[in-house]
Amino acid sequence: MMENGAAALARRETVIEVSLGPRSYPVIIGEPLLALAGQQIATIVPGARVAVVSDENVAALHLAPLKASLVEHGLYLGEAVVAPGEASKSFPVLATLCDRLLELGVERGDCVLAFGGGVVGDLAGFAASILRRGVRVVQMPTTLLAQVDAAIGGKTGIDTRRGKNLIGAFHQPSLVLADVSVLATLSPREFRAGYAEVVKYGLIGDAPFFAWLEENRDAIFSASGAARRQAVETSARAKAAIVAEDEREESGRRALLNLGHTFGHALEAYAGYSSRLLHGEAIAIGMRLAFTYSVERGLCPASDAARVARHLDAAGLPTEIAAIPGPRPTPDALLRLMAQDKKVKGGRLALVLAHGIGQAFVEHEVAVPLLTEFLARECG
Ligand SMILES: NC(=O)c1ccc[n+]([C@@H]2O[C@H](COP(=O)([O-])OP(=O)(O)OC[C@H]3O[C@@H](n4cnc5c(N)ncnc54)[C@H](O)[C@@H]3O)[C@@H](O)[C@H]2O)c1
């Protein structure tokens, strides 16, 4: 007898609920999942036909089984494929994408399926939020970074020359489907970059998880075995809980997810959002800077900051500004870029700092002279 969909789900997949009242949705984690997408979308996003947005790399590697599943369930409208990379999070690409989605015939009841890393998720999610004044979006993240972070929580957007993610919208997905097996085709560098966001959950509020990562890093980096999936699940659960508590980053809880990001976004902008520095690499340097700065301010034990740097180093992630290829930024240039950050309120800079591993907090009024001195030393 054929197994029904619900039984298959119960057997193979982990389901994490993002509890947001009428905007609640499941994050389904499993391997493999692509061939089940049609069935799950038909169940969880009833009535929607599907336009897939992907990038050239992901489409070439993984689109075929997904498309077959959508076609099998009569859901497939077509696909829009963008160039890979951060440069696609731009107004020109957004305009072309919206036009393509209209050409495919996406109507109000249909959905956009974002099939790719955080770039595709942010871009396609934002397009869905404005297309016909908002259509539903399903996130199918294919990078480690997107599975543990970007695909969950509804932040969507694009970059401008004034900074990252400055144009965007909150647009919660109707469903997140994370197939851990597709991570096997990710380049080692992209996997490492995503790992920085996994580490972040330990550093923010889960010291035992950080200790588990210290023990299990090799197993997580090897594609076989249960550790990789466990790392994805623990991270996704942490993200879901924070989003449920503070959907729009109002109470401060969600702001903790920005540990390392104010430094990191400034470094990314300085490096021109290029392959000189991937997002996750920038976050690794940023998290190390946040811990070192916390130590210098007398807020955090030096031994915790050393443990953080050691673990990121061991994972092959950069922890120093000097590790970024090309010319070094000046402290003033970095400060200017940090001031563009969305964490600035009334001209005052906020930073996520730490009292120790697993004890992050938001400092709302950062003393700029101290920070400038610190950056001068770090920029060398
Ligand atoms: N919305 C949010 O809450 C949030 C959170 C964190 C990061 N982000 C955003 O995410 C973006 C970074 O995302 P990313 O690191 O996933 O980068 P990405 O989307 O650029 O993907 C990285 C590279 O991996 C390739 N790729 C993707 N999946 C693959 C697979 N399974 N096999 C082989 N190659 C694959 C892509 O084509 C690309 O070249 C940034 O723009 C960042 O701002 C958003």
Ligand as a Chemical Component Dictionary entry (heavy atoms), coordinates in Angstrom:
data_LIG
# 
_chem_comp.id                   LIG 
_chem_comp.type                 NON-POLYMER 
_chem_comp.pdbx_formal_charge   0 
_chem_comp.three_letter_code    LIG 
# 
loop_
_chem_comp_atom.comp_id 
_chem_comp_atom.atom_id 
_chem_comp_atom.alt_atom_id 
_chem_comp_atom.type_symbol 
_chem_comp_atom.charge 
_chem_comp_atom.model_Cartn_x 
_chem_comp_atom.model_Cartn_y 
_chem_comp_atom.model_Cartn_z 
_chem_comp_atom.pdbx_ordinal 
LIG N1  N1  N 0  16.780 37.420 5.038  1  
LIG C1  C1  C 0  17.545 37.131 6.052  2  
LIG O1  O1  O 0  17.100 37.023 7.191  3  
LIG C2  C2  C 0  19.014 36.892 5.817  4  
LIG C3  C3  C 0  19.808 36.347 6.825  5  
LIG C4  C4  C 0  21.142 36.082 6.544  6  
LIG C5  C5  C 0  21.668 36.372 5.298  7  
LIG N2  N2  N 1  20.869 36.910 4.336  8  
LIG C6  C6  C 0  21.394 37.213 2.998  9  
LIG O2  O2  O 0  21.805 36.006 2.377  10 
LIG C7  C7  C 0  22.755 36.317 1.366  11 
LIG C8  C8  C 0  23.866 35.293 1.393  12 
LIG O3  O3  O 0  23.302 34.049 1.158  13 
LIG P1  P1  P 0  24.205 32.787 0.778  14 
LIG O4  O4  O 0  25.397 32.758 1.614  15 
LIG O5  O5  O -1 23.281 31.632 0.777  16 
LIG O6  O6  O 0  24.742 33.157 -0.670 17 
LIG P2  P2  P 0  24.225 32.907 -2.173 18 
LIG O7  O7  O 0  22.781 32.881 -2.258 19 
LIG O8  O8  O 0  24.982 33.900 -2.994 20 
LIG O9  O9  O 0  24.785 31.450 -2.493 21 
LIG C9  C9  C 0  26.169 31.234 -2.468 22 
LIG C10 C10 C 0  26.660 30.522 -3.735 23 
LIG O10 O10 O 0  26.335 29.152 -3.616 24 
LIG C11 C11 C 0  25.650 28.721 -4.795 25 
LIG N3  N3  N 0  24.751 27.649 -4.358 26 
LIG C12 C12 C 0  23.611 27.771 -3.653 27 
LIG N4  N4  N 0  23.158 26.567 -3.301 28 
LIG C13 C13 C 0  24.016 25.657 -3.811 29 
LIG C14 C14 C 0  24.091 24.249 -3.779 30 
LIG N5  N5  N 0  23.207 23.503 -3.093 31 
LIG N6  N6  N 0  25.114 23.650 -4.424 32 
LIG C15 C15 C 0  26.042 24.388 -5.084 33 
LIG N7  N7  N 0  26.037 25.722 -5.136 34 
LIG C16 C16 C 0  25.029 26.346 -4.500 35 
LIG C17 C17 C 0  25.003 29.957 -5.329 36 
LIG O11 O11 O 0  24.756 29.857 -6.708 37 
LIG C18 C18 C 0  26.042 31.016 -5.021 38 
LIG O12 O12 O 0  27.032 31.020 -6.013 39 
LIG C19 C19 C 0  23.234 37.726 1.651  40 
LIG O13 O13 O 0  22.693 38.567 0.672  41 
LIG C20 C20 C 0  22.640 38.052 3.003  42 
LIG O14 O14 O 0  22.339 39.409 3.137  43 
LIG C21 C21 C 0  19.563 37.169 4.568  44 
# 
loop_
_chem_comp_bond.comp_id 
_chem_comp_bond.atom_id_1 
_chem_comp_bond.atom_id_2 
_chem_comp_bond.value_order 
_chem_comp_bond.pdbx_ordinal 
LIG N1  C1  SING 1  
LIG C1  O1  DOUB 2  
LIG C1  C2  SING 3  
LIG C2  C3  SING 4  
LIG C2  C21 DOUB 5  
LIG C3  C4  DOUB 6  
LIG C4  C5  SING 7  
LIG C5  N2  DOUB 8  
LIG N2  C6  SING 9  
LIG N2  C21 SING 10 
LIG C6  O2  SING 11 
LIG C6  C20 SING 12 
LIG O2  C7  SING 13 
LIG C7  C8  SING 14 
LIG C7  C19 SING 15 
LIG C8  O3  SING 16 
LIG O3  P1  SING 17 
LIG P1  O4  DOUB 18 
LIG P1  O5  SING 19 
LIG P1  O6  SING 20 
LIG O6  P2  SING 21 
LIG P2  O7  DOUB 22 
LIG P2  O8  SING 23 
LIG P2  O9  SING 24 
LIG O9  C9  SING 25 
LIG C9  C10 SING 26 
LIG C10 O10 SING 27 
LIG C10 C18 SING 28 
LIG O10 C11 SING 29 
LIG C11 N3  SING 30 
LIG C11 C17 SING 31 
LIG N3  C12 SING 32 
LIG N3  C16 SING 33 
LIG C12 N4  DOUB 34 
LIG N4  C13 SING 35 
LIG C13 C14 SING 36 
LIG C13 C16 DOUB 37 
LIG C14 N5  SING 38 
LIG C14 N6  DOUB 39 
LIG N6  C15 SING 40 
LIG C15 N7  DOUB 41 
LIG N7  C16 SING 42 
LIG C17 O11 SING 43 
LIG C17 C18 SING 44 
LIG C18 O12 SING 45 
LIG C19 O13 SING 46 
LIG C19 C20 SING 47 
LIG C20 O14 SING 48 
# 
